Amino acid sequence: MLDAIAELPEPEAAEVTVALESIPAAFGRPHIHSGLGIRQLRPGIYEIRVGLRLRAIFTREGEWLRVQFLGNHDEVRRWLRS
């Protein structure tokens, strides 16, 4: 995941970092996380919007949240099918 972020232009990388850092405090608190664009895609699989172009996919593993994928809407759809 860090490699994907490192490949982004600096402003986008900063936006991704801020979005990912906001997840733990907001997860499970619907009024907060809806404003951040967190939504469940499938049971146990969630996404957070990062600007207009990017989505970060994460899963819940016990008490941990693990970022699995970073991409645009079409790439996320392909990732979900695989």
N, C-alpha and C positions, 0 to 999 in steps of 0.2 A: 504494500500500500504506500509506503514511503517513497518508493520509486515513482509511482504514478503521480504523486503530489510534486515531487522534485522536477518532473518533466513539464509541469504547468508554468505559464508565465507568472512572475512574482505576485501580481495582484490577485490572480485566481488561486494560487497556492495559499495565500494568506486568508482568502475567503473560505477555502476548504478547511483550513486549520481552525478558524473561528467556529464554523458550523460543527465540526467534529467535537470540539471542546465543549460545545453547548449541550450535547446529547445527554451526558450523565445526569445533569441537574434537572433536565426537562422530561426525561423518559419516565413514562407512567403517570405523568401529570397532564392530562389531555388539554386543559385550557392553555397551558404553556407550550406544549409541543406542537399543537396545531398551528400556532403562530410561526413556529420554526420550520414548518413544512415536513414534520415527521409523520409518516403514515405506515401502517402495516400493509405489506404487499401479499404476504402469505403468512400462515401461522409461524411465528418465530423469525420472520424475515421482514425487515423494515427499511425504509429509505428516508433520507433527509435531503431536501432540496438545497443546492448550493448555487445561488444565483439562478439565472434563467436557463443555463446550459447544462450544468452538472447535477448528478445525483450520487450520493454515497449510500451504499447498501450495507446494512449491518445486521447482525444476528444477536440474539440473547443466548448466552451460555451460562446458565446458573445466575450468578450475580454479576457476570461480566457481559459487556457489550463489545462485540468484535466486528470491526470494519472488514468487509469481505471484498468490496468492489467499488470502483469509482468510474463513472462514465456518463454519457448523455442518455437521453430517454431510450433511444433505439438500442444502444449497447446494453442497457439494463434489461430490456425485454429479451434480448438474445441470451444474456447471462441467466435469467430466470428459466428459460427453456432448456438450458444445458444441464 
